[in-house]
Amino acid sequence: MTNVTPLIHPTAIIAAGAVLGEGTSVGPYSIIGAHVRLGRDNRIGPHVVLDGHTTLGDENTIYQFASVGAPPQDLKYRGEPSELRIGSRNIIRENVTLQPGTSGGGMLTSIGDQNLFMANTHVGHDCRVANRCVVANGAALAGHVTVEDGVIIGGLSGIHQFVRLGSVAMIGAGAMVAQDIPPYCMAQGDRASVQGLNRVGLERNGGNRDDLGVLREAYRVVFTPVGTEGEGKVFKERVAIARTLVGDNSRGLAFVGFIESSERGIAPHHRAADQGV
């Protein structure tokens, strides 16, 4: 049964102006700033700091020593009232740092629903993290990173500023990602290269055999064109061929559309990277 009023430990410090939704609990020695807004049934553990213009939805759990909403690690930040918006049912583990936006990135860092941020992870200013993502221990997202639905980021990985990670991408542990990773792809290495399709992730996110077949065909043309219609073509031409191959398949269109819209550039296939291409 949901408690009608928040449950606040007597050692917690709640600034005047902070809003705590019904059923929210705050543990010992936690500090909540004046501009923080919490929805229903959030569990704030001990020694947590929530600050800045930070908004959380419902049923989030934040573990000890997390820092949520403190000023971003950006030397250009001048105290502007930028925001950090977090959805519902996220798990934020020990020593996680989540930081608000800046005037140079739209004034907003946004995090969706049902994400898991394991211990010691970092989400920098002006990032966009969608839903059902997992960021494993020690991984860090620099500023302006975009992470689409269902992405898994392995432990100790680093994601460069302005990089995009497509839906259901999987980043191997220790990867240093300096260019965009398309949807449904796996990447690893320093600097990270595309290693293949994330077939298990596709299945877990509702993909079927037809989706896998379409993605395989598009992937081969774009990344391993020998023996396909893309052989002998430059990258842009291969992407155009892939678009004709995916038809109206939504996952295939997402794969091709992501590549077409990349501004930072797509990480190379590992064979090309090994050959210095």
Secondary structure by P-SEA (a helix, b strand, c coil): ccccbbbbcccccccccccccccbbbccbbbbcccbbbccbbbbccbbbbbcbbbbccbbbbccccccccccccccccccccbbbbbcbbbbccbbbbbbbccccccbbbbbcbbbbccbbbbccbbbbbcbbbbccbbbbccbbbbccbbbbcccbbbcccbbbcccbbbcccccccccccccbbbbcccccccccaaaaaaaacccaaaaaaaaaaaaacccccccccccccaaaaaaaaaaaacccaaaaaaaaaaaaccccccccaaaaaacc
